[in-house]
Amino acid sequence: MCFDPGVKAFYILLSLGIFGSAQAQFSCEETDTVILLRRGDKTILQYNKVPTAEAAKNEPFYTRSGYIHPIYSPSGKEVTGDYSPDHKHQHGLFFAWTKTGFEGRKPEFWNQKLEAGTVSFQETLTVVNEGTTAGFDVEHLWEDLTAEDGPKPALIETWKVRAEESEEDCYVFTVESSLECAGDSPLTVEKYHYGGMAIRGSSQWLPVEKGAEPKGKMLTSGGLGREEGNHSRPEWVAMWGPVDDGAAGVVVTPHPDNFRAPQWVRLHPSMPYFVFAPMVEESFRILPGTPYVSRYRYVVFDGEFEERVMGE
C-alpha cells in the first residue's frame, strides 16, 4: 500500500479482499478526448479531457472537463453518475471549492449555475504504463469568472491517478491533487458545510420519489449512516446500492496526512454524493508557493457492502 489508511480502513480493505493482492497487468490509454485506466481488458475508470456528449443535453454553464466518470466495478457496473437532473453540477469524481475569496471577489467553483468559477482540463503531463503500475498525471485550470476583464486564473491543479494491485473482485486506485496559486494572489476557502474532493454516485441510487428512502446507502468508519455521519470526521466512507441487475459501490479513504485530517465529510441526506470538506468549521487560505496537497484511495467493488464486510 502507498499509505497506511488507519486500522479501521485497513480492516475494510482486508474484508474486501485487498490484503495479499493478486498480480494484475494494468494499462493506461490516452485519446483526444479521454484517458482510460484498465486492468487486463476491463476498464477501471475514464478521465474526461473534454466535455462528454451528455454536456450538450444540458445548459452550457453545467459543462465541465477534468473529472473522472464513469468509475466501473469489476463486473462493469457504473458506480458514478454525471449531469443528474437533481444536481447537474456534480460530475463523477470531481474537486471543487464552494465559497471562496480571491482578489476581493467571491468566485465559486462548485455551483456552476452561478457562472462564478470553472475548472477545466489543460494538459496531460504523463501517462504511465509499467505492467503492474499504470496511471496518469493531468493539469487543471481553476478560473475566476467574476473578474471584470474576463476569466482570471486562480489555481493550477495537478492530479496524479494510479492503479493499485488488488484481488480480482475489487479495483483500487489513488488520486493525489495538488493545488497551487496561479499567480501572486492567495485564494481563501471560506467556512462552509460542503466543498472539496467529491464523488457522485449512480443515479440508480436516487429515491424513487420525493420523500422516499434513498436506494443507495452510506456508511462511515464510525458505523454512522447519512444523517448521523454528516459532518463527522471518519477514516473512510462507503457508498453503494443497486446497479442494473446487481449491486456495486465504492469505499473512499483519505490520506491520514491530509490537511485537518481526519477531514469532515458532507453526506447528503438523500442524494448519492459525499465530499470531504476541510472548511466545515474554519476557513483557510491557499498561499503562493505553498501547494494544497490531498490524497485519497478508492476501492470499487461488486455486491452489497454490508454483506462483504460482515459476511451477512
C-alpha beads as a LAMMPS data file, in Angstrom:
LAMMPS data file: protein, C-alpha beads

312 atoms
311 bonds

1 atom types
1 bond types

-500.0 500.0 xlo xhi
-500.0 500.0 ylo yhi
-500.0 500.0 zlo zhi

Masses

1 110.0

Atoms # bond

1 1 1 0.000 0.000 0.000
2 1 1 1.214 3.517 -0.738
3 1 1 -0.029 4.812 2.621
4 1 1 -1.327 3.474 5.898
5 1 1 -5.083 4.176 5.884
6 1 1 -5.510 3.502 9.588
7 1 1 -6.657 0.442 11.495
8 1 1 -10.358 0.653 10.644
9 1 1 -9.754 1.433 6.992
10 1 1 -7.225 -1.381 6.840
11 1 1 -9.871 -3.726 8.212
12 1 1 -12.194 -2.707 5.407
13 1 1 -9.540 -3.323 2.767
14 1 1 -8.812 -6.685 4.364
15 1 1 -12.513 -7.540 4.439
16 1 1 -12.866 -6.622 0.790
17 1 1 -10.062 -8.976 -0.149
18 1 1 -7.395 -6.357 -0.798
19 1 1 -4.738 -7.643 1.591
20 1 1 -2.451 -10.198 -0.042
21 1 1 -3.098 -8.791 -3.511
22 1 1 -3.045 -10.726 -6.745
23 1 1 -0.783 -9.783 -9.649
24 1 1 -2.519 -7.859 -12.419
25 1 1 -1.494 -6.159 -15.622
26 1 1 -2.585 -2.536 -15.745
27 1 1 -2.579 -0.193 -18.708
28 1 1 -3.379 3.440 -19.395
29 1 1 -4.560 4.667 -22.801
30 1 1 -4.995 8.274 -23.884
31 1 1 -7.126 9.516 -26.784
32 1 1 -8.027 13.025 -27.898
33 1 1 -10.991 13.074 -25.523
34 1 1 -10.390 10.663 -22.615
35 1 1 -7.827 8.740 -20.601
36 1 1 -8.735 5.136 -19.772
37 1 1 -7.235 3.170 -16.894
38 1 1 -7.568 -0.603 -17.322
39 1 1 -6.822 -3.896 -15.610
40 1 1 -6.428 -6.537 -18.274
41 1 1 -9.208 -5.986 -20.816
42 1 1 -11.542 -4.275 -18.318
43 1 1 -11.818 -0.516 -17.774
44 1 1 -11.425 0.746 -14.208
45 1 1 -12.226 4.391 -14.927
46 1 1 -12.489 7.073 -17.577
47 1 1 -10.998 10.551 -17.156
48 1 1 -12.669 13.206 -19.324
49 1 1 -10.353 15.671 -21.048
50 1 1 -13.263 17.314 -22.865
51 1 1 -16.972 17.623 -22.044
52 1 1 -18.863 14.388 -22.651
53 1 1 -21.761 14.009 -25.070
54 1 1 -24.100 14.409 -22.087
55 1 1 -22.937 18.005 -21.624
56 1 1 -24.689 19.134 -24.814
57 1 1 -28.036 17.992 -23.355
58 1 1 -27.786 20.491 -20.505
59 1 1 -27.389 24.220 -20.023
60 1 1 -23.940 25.414 -21.146
61 1 1 -22.915 26.575 -17.666
62 1 1 -23.007 22.952 -16.422
63 1 1 -20.345 21.906 -18.928
64 1 1 -17.229 20.517 -17.269
65 1 1 -13.986 18.733 -18.115
66 1 1 -11.198 17.488 -15.853
67 1 1 -13.016 14.805 -13.872
68 1 1 -13.426 11.024 -13.683
69 1 1 -16.601 9.305 -14.915
70 1 1 -17.535 6.556 -15.203
71 1 1 -15.866 4.546 -12.461
72 1 1 -16.604 0.865 -13.065
73 1 1 -16.919 -2.098 -10.736
74 1 1 -15.062 -5.306 -11.729
75 1 1 -18.269 -6.648 -13.321
76 1 1 -18.601 -3.475 -15.402
77 1 1 -21.271 -1.627 -13.412
78 1 1 -21.067 2.175 -13.320
79 1 1 -20.825 3.374 -9.725
80 1 1 -20.642 7.106 -10.563
81 1 1 -23.186 9.499 -12.066
82 1 1 -22.946 12.645 -14.164
83 1 1 -25.313 15.518 -15.063
84 1 1 -28.087 14.035 -12.926
85 1 1 -31.274 16.157 -13.164
86 1 1 -31.261 16.774 -9.393
87 1 1 -27.647 18.035 -9.270
88 1 1 -26.336 18.709 -12.769
89 1 1 -23.178 20.313 -11.381
90 1 1 -21.982 17.062 -9.782
91 1 1 -19.665 15.143 -12.098
92 1 1 -18.458 11.679 -11.109
93 1 1 -15.259 12.094 -9.121
94 1 1 -14.504 15.828 -9.054
95 1 1 -12.819 18.527 -6.965
96 1 1 -14.427 21.948 -6.418
97 1 1 -14.434 24.567 -3.666
98 1 1 -17.716 26.307 -2.885
99 1 1 -17.447 29.712 -1.162
100 1 1 -14.067 31.354 -1.838
101 1 1 -12.394 34.736 -1.782
102 1 1 -9.952 35.898 -4.474
103 1 1 -8.643 39.428 -5.072
104 1 1 -11.667 40.933 -3.343
105 1 1 -14.120 38.872 -5.387
106 1 1 -16.062 35.734 -4.491
107 1 1 -15.724 33.098 -7.200
108 1 1 -17.431 29.741 -6.686
109 1 1 -16.278 26.581 -8.431
110 1 1 -18.964 24.150 -7.230
111 1 1 -22.393 25.587 -8.119
112 1 1 -21.855 26.077 -11.835
113 1 1 -25.242 27.713 -12.338
114 1 1 -23.834 30.850 -10.695
115 1 1 -21.272 31.139 -13.527
116 1 1 -18.764 32.460 -10.973
117 1 1 -15.954 29.943 -11.493
118 1 1 -14.896 26.998 -13.601
119 1 1 -12.454 24.074 -13.539
120 1 1 -11.150 22.576 -16.779
121 1 1 -8.581 20.155 -18.160
122 1 1 -5.478 21.844 -19.555
123 1 1 -2.943 19.170 -20.477
124 1 1 -1.704 15.653 -19.883
125 1 1 1.646 15.686 -18.099
126 1 1 2.435 11.968 -18.269
127 1 1 0.937 8.547 -18.939
128 1 1 2.428 5.622 -17.004
129 1 1 2.429 2.043 -18.312
130 1 1 4.642 -0.308 -16.329
131 1 1 2.676 -3.557 -16.175
132 1 1 1.810 -3.719 -12.500
133 1 1 1.659 0.099 -12.317
134 1 1 -0.337 2.393 -14.566
135 1 1 -1.842 5.841 -14.340
136 1 1 -1.597 9.421 -15.487
137 1 1 -0.851 12.988 -14.388
138 1 1 -3.018 15.848 -15.672
139 1 1 -3.274 19.580 -15.110
140 1 1 -6.450 21.560 -14.410
141 1 1 -7.051 25.316 -14.545
142 1 1 -9.336 26.951 -11.983
143 1 1 -10.657 30.288 -13.303
144 1 1 -12.463 33.098 -11.516
145 1 1 -15.358 34.144 -13.780
146 1 1 -16.306 37.195 -11.714
147 1 1 -13.367 39.394 -12.783
148 1 1 -14.334 42.490 -14.787
149 1 1 -11.798 41.871 -17.543
150 1 1 -12.809 38.247 -18.129
151 1 1 -11.761 34.894 -16.661
152 1 1 -8.812 35.175 -14.259
153 1 1 -6.652 32.138 -13.435
154 1 1 -6.829 31.444 -9.713
155 1 1 -5.401 27.955 -9.201
156 1 1 -3.400 25.372 -11.112
157 1 1 -4.211 21.812 -10.076
158 1 1 -2.331 18.597 -10.795
159 1 1 -3.955 15.194 -10.459
160 1 1 -1.882 12.035 -10.133
161 1 1 -4.048 8.957 -10.666
162 1 1 -2.596 5.473 -10.145
163 1 1 -3.997 1.939 -10.186
164 1 1 -3.009 -0.352 -7.320
165 1 1 -2.865 -4.120 -7.138
166 1 1 -5.885 -5.863 -5.639
167 1 1 -7.795 -9.115 -5.677
168 1 1 -9.780 -9.865 -8.806
169 1 1 -13.107 -8.836 -7.274
170 1 1 -12.044 -5.246 -6.457
171 1 1 -10.444 -2.280 -8.183
172 1 1 -8.167 0.049 -6.201
173 1 1 -6.795 3.387 -7.343
174 1 1 -5.487 6.568 -5.741
175 1 1 -5.888 10.233 -6.622
176 1 1 -3.462 12.892 -5.452
177 1 1 -4.474 16.514 -6.009
178 1 1 -2.022 19.404 -5.719
179 1 1 -3.499 22.921 -5.864
180 1 1 -1.174 25.894 -6.396
181 1 1 -1.892 29.582 -6.789
182 1 1 -1.822 30.589 -10.446
183 1 1 -0.128 33.894 -9.606
184 1 1 0.734 36.062 -6.620
185 1 1 -2.798 36.166 -5.180
186 1 1 -3.891 33.693 -2.484
187 1 1 -7.285 32.004 -2.529
188 1 1 -9.375 31.850 0.642
189 1 1 -11.648 28.851 1.127
190 1 1 -14.450 30.182 3.307
191 1 1 -16.126 28.308 6.142
192 1 1 -18.957 26.298 4.598
193 1 1 -20.717 22.974 5.018
194 1 1 -19.521 21.376 1.767
195 1 1 -16.858 21.595 -0.922
196 1 1 -13.647 19.704 -1.720
197 1 1 -12.912 16.245 -3.152
198 1 1 -16.320 14.805 -4.002
199 1 1 -17.883 11.749 -5.558
200 1 1 -21.314 11.494 -7.163
201 1 1 -22.852 8.033 -7.144
202 1 1 -25.082 6.287 -9.647
203 1 1 -28.446 7.865 -10.434
204 1 1 -29.925 4.426 -9.772
205 1 1 -29.327 5.190 -6.069
206 1 1 -31.761 8.116 -6.020
207 1 1 -35.066 7.864 -4.127
208 1 1 -37.881 6.536 -6.294
209 1 1 -39.952 9.604 -5.392
210 1 1 -39.595 12.712 -3.249
211 1 1 -39.517 11.826 0.431
212 1 1 -38.852 8.146 -0.208
213 1 1 -35.904 6.246 1.241
214 1 1 -32.788 6.566 -0.970
215 1 1 -31.967 3.380 -2.851
216 1 1 -28.265 3.957 -2.233
217 1 1 -26.618 3.578 1.173
218 1 1 -23.726 5.223 3.003
219 1 1 -21.675 4.132 5.999
220 1 1 -18.692 5.718 7.745
221 1 1 -15.805 4.129 9.619
222 1 1 -17.629 5.125 12.803
223 1 1 -20.612 2.999 11.839
224 1 1 -22.741 6.053 11.033
225 1 1 -25.228 6.480 8.182
226 1 1 -26.168 9.537 6.144
227 1 1 -27.723 11.747 8.817
228 1 1 -25.675 10.742 11.843
229 1 1 -22.442 10.679 9.853
230 1 1 -22.881 14.083 8.256
231 1 1 -20.056 16.409 9.321
232 1 1 -18.372 13.645 11.287
233 1 1 -14.649 13.037 10.721
234 1 1 -14.396 9.414 9.534
235 1 1 -11.387 7.436 8.391
236 1 1 -13.385 6.190 5.402
237 1 1 -16.810 6.377 3.789
238 1 1 -18.581 3.640 1.829
239 1 1 -21.367 4.289 -0.693
240 1 1 -23.196 1.518 -2.544
241 1 1 -26.527 0.355 -3.901
242 1 1 -28.398 -1.420 -6.705
243 1 1 -26.990 -1.098 -10.215
244 1 1 -28.675 -2.837 -13.143
245 1 1 -29.166 -6.483 -12.143
246 1 1 -26.960 -6.406 -9.056
247 1 1 -25.209 -4.045 -6.660
248 1 1 -21.881 -2.196 -6.509
249 1 1 -20.161 0.550 -4.603
250 1 1 -17.014 2.363 -3.532
251 1 1 -15.043 2.972 -0.335
252 1 1 -13.066 6.227 -0.145
253 1 1 -10.179 6.528 2.336
254 1 1 -8.491 9.929 2.760
255 1 1 -4.764 10.010 3.459
256 1 1 -4.083 10.495 7.205
257 1 1 -1.687 13.365 6.408
258 1 1 -4.307 15.402 4.548
259 1 1 -4.940 18.940 5.794
260 1 1 -7.019 18.888 9.004
261 1 1 -7.225 15.084 8.906
262 1 1 -9.486 13.391 9.563
263 1 1 -11.478 15.808 7.448
264 1 1 -15.159 16.474 7.946
265 1 1 -17.456 14.802 5.448
266 1 1 -20.693 16.081 3.966
267 1 1 -23.085 13.153 3.485
268 1 1 -26.163 14.216 1.537
269 1 1 -29.391 13.081 3.252
270 1 1 -30.966 11.682 0.090
271 1 1 -28.758 12.157 -2.963
272 1 1 -25.871 9.780 -3.776
273 1 1 -22.914 12.027 -3.121
274 1 1 -20.443 12.896 -0.394
275 1 1 -17.478 15.234 -0.132
276 1 1 -14.506 15.634 2.206
277 1 1 -14.752 19.233 3.376
278 1 1 -11.880 20.672 5.469
279 1 1 -13.584 24.091 5.797
280 1 1 -16.662 22.967 7.742
281 1 1 -15.619 24.707 10.970
282 1 1 -12.995 27.219 9.852
283 1 1 -11.770 28.906 6.673
284 1 1 -8.218 28.620 5.347
285 1 1 -6.033 30.059 2.604
286 1 1 -4.048 28.552 -0.242
287 1 1 -0.922 30.695 -0.432
288 1 1 1.507 31.321 -3.303
289 1 1 4.405 28.888 -3.155
290 1 1 2.604 26.510 -0.770
291 1 1 0.618 23.809 -2.609
292 1 1 -2.517 22.343 -1.035
293 1 1 -1.977 18.585 -1.411
294 1 1 -4.584 15.925 -0.656
295 1 1 -4.680 12.191 -1.391
296 1 1 -7.455 9.615 -1.464
297 1 1 -7.759 5.871 -2.070
298 1 1 -10.790 4.359 -3.834
299 1 1 -11.819 0.712 -3.511
300 1 1 -14.516 -0.269 -6.016
301 1 1 -16.457 -3.490 -5.525
302 1 1 -19.475 -5.519 -6.595
303 1 1 -22.228 -6.591 -4.213
304 1 1 -23.673 -5.194 -1.004
305 1 1 -21.066 -3.576 1.235
306 1 1 -22.548 -4.891 4.478
307 1 1 -22.602 -8.432 3.163
308 1 1 -18.981 -8.243 2.075
309 1 1 -17.733 -6.797 5.332
310 1 1 -19.916 -8.589 7.851
311 1 1 -20.472 -11.818 5.943
312 1 1 -24.237 -11.480 6.369

Bonds

1 1 1 2
2 1 2 3
3 1 3 4
4 1 4 5
5 1 5 6
6 1 6 7
7 1 7 8
8 1 8 9
9 1 9 10
10 1 10 11
11 1 11 12
12 1 12 13
13 1 13 14
14 1 14 15
15 1 15 16
16 1 16 17
17 1 17 18
18 1 18 19
19 1 19 20
20 1 20 21
21 1 21 22
22 1 22 23
23 1 23 24
24 1 24 25
25 1 25 26
26 1 26 27
27 1 27 28
28 1 28 29
29 1 29 30
30 1 30 31
31 1 31 32
32 1 32 33
33 1 33 34
34 1 34 35
35 1 35 36
36 1 36 37
37 1 37 38
38 1 38 39
39 1 39 40
40 1 40 41
41 1 41 42
42 1 42 43
43 1 43 44
44 1 44 45
45 1 45 46
46 1 46 47
47 1 47 48
48 1 48 49
49 1 49 50
50 1 50 51
51 1 51 52
52 1 52 53
53 1 53 54
54 1 54 55
55 1 55 56
56 1 56 57
57 1 57 58
58 1 58 59
59 1 59 60
60 1 60 61
61 1 61 62
62 1 62 63
63 1 63 64
64 1 64 65
65 1 65 66
66 1 66 67
67 1 67 68
68 1 68 69
69 1 69 70
70 1 70 71
71 1 71 72
72 1 72 73
73 1 73 74
74 1 74 75
75 1 75 76
76 1 76 77
77 1 77 78
78 1 78 79
79 1 79 80
80 1 80 81
81 1 81 82
82 1 82 83
83 1 83 84
84 1 84 85
85 1 85 86
86 1 86 87
87 1 87 88
88 1 88 89
89 1 89 90
90 1 90 91
91 1 91 92
92 1 92 93
93 1 93 94
94 1 94 95
95 1 95 96
96 1 96 97
97 1 97 98
98 1 98 99
99 1 99 100
100 1 100 101
101 1 101 102
102 1 102 103
103 1 103 104
104 1 104 105
105 1 105 106
106 1 106 107
107 1 107 108
108 1 108 109
109 1 109 110
110 1 110 111
111 1 111 112
112 1 112 113
113 1 113 114
114 1 114 115
115 1 115 116
116 1 116 117
117 1 117 118
118 1 118 119
119 1 119 120
120 1 120 121
121 1 121 122
122 1 122 123
123 1 123 124
124 1 124 125
125 1 125 126
126 1 126 127
127 1 127 128
128 1 128 129
129 1 129 130
130 1 130 131
131 1 131 132
132 1 132 133
133 1 133 134
134 1 134 135
135 1 135 136
136 1 136 137
137 1 137 138
138 1 138 139
139 1 139 140
140 1 140 141
141 1 141 142
142 1 142 143
143 1 143 144
144 1 144 145
145 1 145 146
146 1 146 147
147 1 147 148
148 1 148 149
149 1 149 150
150 1 150 151
151 1 151 152
152 1 152 153
153 1 153 154
154 1 154 155
155 1 155 156
156 1 156 157
157 1 157 158
158 1 158 159
159 1 159 160
160 1 160 161
161 1 161 162
162 1 162 163
163 1 163 164
164 1 164 165
165 1 165 166
166 1 166 167
167 1 167 168
168 1 168 169
169 1 169 170
170 1 170 171
171 1 171 172
172 1 172 173
173 1 173 174
174 1 174 175
175 1 175 176
176 1 176 177
177 1 177 178
178 1 178 179
179 1 179 180
180 1 180 181
181 1 181 182
182 1 182 183
183 1 183 184
184 1 184 185
185 1 185 186
186 1 186 187
187 1 187 188
188 1 188 189
189 1 189 190
190 1 190 191
191 1 191 192
192 1 192 193
193 1 193 194
194 1 194 195
195 1 195 196
196 1 196 197
197 1 197 198
198 1 198 199
199 1 199 200
200 1 200 201
201 1 201 202
202 1 202 203
203 1 203 204
204 1 204 205
205 1 205 206
206 1 206 207
207 1 207 208
208 1 208 209
209 1 209 210
210 1 210 211
211 1 211 212
212 1 212 213
213 1 213 214
214 1 214 215
215 1 215 216
216 1 216 217
217 1 217 218
218 1 218 219
219 1 219 220
220 1 220 221
221 1 221 222
222 1 222 223
223 1 223 224
224 1 224 225
225 1 225 226
226 1 226 227
227 1 227 228
228 1 228 229
229 1 229 230
230 1 230 231
231 1 231 232
232 1 232 233
233 1 233 234
234 1 234 235
235 1 235 236
236 1 236 237
237 1 237 238
238 1 238 239
239 1 239 240
240 1 240 241
241 1 241 242
242 1 242 243
243 1 243 244
244 1 244 245
245 1 245 246
246 1 246 247
247 1 247 248
248 1 248 249
249 1 249 250
250 1 250 251
251 1 251 252
252 1 252 253
253 1 253 254
254 1 254 255
255 1 255 256
256 1 256 257
257 1 257 258
258 1 258 259
259 1 259 260
260 1 260 261
261 1 261 262
262 1 262 263
263 1 263 264
264 1 264 265
265 1 265 266
266 1 266 267
267 1 267 268
268 1 268 269
269 1 269 270
270 1 270 271
271 1 271 272
272 1 272 273
273 1 273 274
274 1 274 275
275 1 275 276
276 1 276 277
277 1 277 278
278 1 278 279
279 1 279 280
280 1 280 281
281 1 281 282
282 1 282 283
283 1 283 284
284 1 284 285
285 1 285 286
286 1 286 287
287 1 287 288
288 1 288 289
289 1 289 290
290 1 290 291
291 1 291 292
292 1 292 293
293 1 293 294
294 1 294 295
295 1 295 296
296 1 296 297
297 1 297 298
298 1 298 299
299 1 299 300
300 1 300 301
301 1 301 302
302 1 302 303
303 1 303 304
304 1 304 305
305 1 305 306
306 1 306 307
307 1 307 308
308 1 308 309
309 1 309 310
310 1 310 311
311 1 311 312
